[in-house]
Amino acid sequence: MEIRRIGNSRATHGTPTPRPVNLPFTKASYGRPGQQRQSDHFDDCLGMEHITFLVAVVIITALAFDFTNGFHDTANAMATSIATGALKPKVAVAIAAVLNFAGAFLSVKVATTISGGIVNEKAGLQPSIIFAALVGAILWNLLTWLRGLPSSSSHALYGGLIGATVVGVGFGGVNFTTVVSKILIPAVASPIIAGLASWGATKLAYLITRGAPSTEKGFRRGQMFSSSLISLAHGTNDAQKTMGIITLTLISAGQLHKGDGPPTWVIVSAGLAIALGTYMGGWRIIRSMGSGLADIRPPQGFASETAAATVILTSSHMGYGLSTTQVCSGGIMGAGLGGPSGKLRWGMVRRMVSTWGLTLPAAAVVSGVAALVAEQGDWGVAVVGVALVLGAGSMWLISRRQPVHAGNVNDSDTATVDIPVTAGPTGQTTIAA
């Protein structure tokens, strides 16, 4: 049998030569057969060959969204534990970050719902459309974070994807049956289910522990477990959404086959991005959820967290892309109504629910406009990218005027305004105009 050498490898005569491997940001001729380095073959195994500049930009933007999802949704797991004193703020976000990362490896069913469920993979979706979807989702996330409103990062992403797809390929590109069954129905049902479960658990907790000493101390310890369980559930559900977006991008660019699940490097990078964002804190929303909706005591906090974690983990197992924010908020409201006072701050509730209703259509509109511009070519994509940077930078600068951080997260959310006062001729004080 004749043996011939190809580069540094040996192959039998007639065996097909290895296909060229093109690394990101390199020329196509770089990876000629026999001239690849070990790292080239490693990247090939990861499914990263032939990634264009635009695809790389979309992947980076998707991870940026995942980062905003992390700090936007830290409150879901840790707001009540911080508010009740069960965990110190910095300790809480560190625990949440680690468990969010771990949760990313538990399932990929939600990722499959996004990459092969919401949109039609055969409709000709392009990376520029996915980029526009992410821009709308990120800007809505940052706007609601600035306002301290616990809106849904998930619905911002879904709305962005739907709006951009409709503009880019038409209504036929969206599987509206899946949108209704796995997004809209869970959006309505999940906070109600979590609220009812939390209300019942709170009533039961107070009934069982009636007259028992040191009950709050015990429930604080219990919250360490229940809040950690939510963090794990959050990583399982929300990190998968970015995995699904990146997988969809790779399918649209021909890097993966239709129906493929996320590669390992996608799972790892999505888990890391959401964990880093979680560690940043998202203190504005933690303040709103921890003390803005209701006065929560440790028994209520434990009940709401346990109920929310159960709903999230069950839905993740079934592949429902629900909003962890809505589930956890529903749990807090149920716990507030089930507690001794049975009261909620209805002003915040109305603002929050209004934001829930606006999130999906608002993100869809912004992403639709972004898709219209991005479809014009490279200059359009550049314009959308600049708009994202300017919008994100502006909101960050505005947030610095009244910073919320670990040191003041449990303070009142009511801003005080100094009003000039002058003394009148009779010594009576009057408010200056």
Secondary structure, 3 states (H helix, E strand, C coil): CCEEEECCEEEECCCCCCCCCCCCCCCHHHHCCCCCCHHHHHHHHHCCCCCCHHHHHHHHHHHHHHHHHHHHHHHHHHHHHHHCCCCCHHHHHHHHHHHHHHHCCCCCHHHHHHHHHHECHHHCCCHHHHHHHHHHHHHHHHHHHHCCCCCCHHHHHHHHHHHHHHHHHCHHHECHHHHHHHHHHHHHHHHHHHHHHHHHHHHHHHHHCCCCCCHHHHHHHHHHHHHHHHHHHHHHHHHHHHHHHHHHHHHHCCCCCCCCCCCHHHHHHHHHHHHHHHHHCCHHHHHHHHHHCCCCCHHHHHHHHHHHHHHHHHHHHHCCCCCHHHHHHHHHHHHHHHCCCCCCCHHHHHHHHHHHHHHHHHHHHHHHHHHHHHCCCHHHHHHHHHHHHHHHHHHHHHHCCCCCCCCCCCCCCCCCCCCCEEECCCCCEEECC
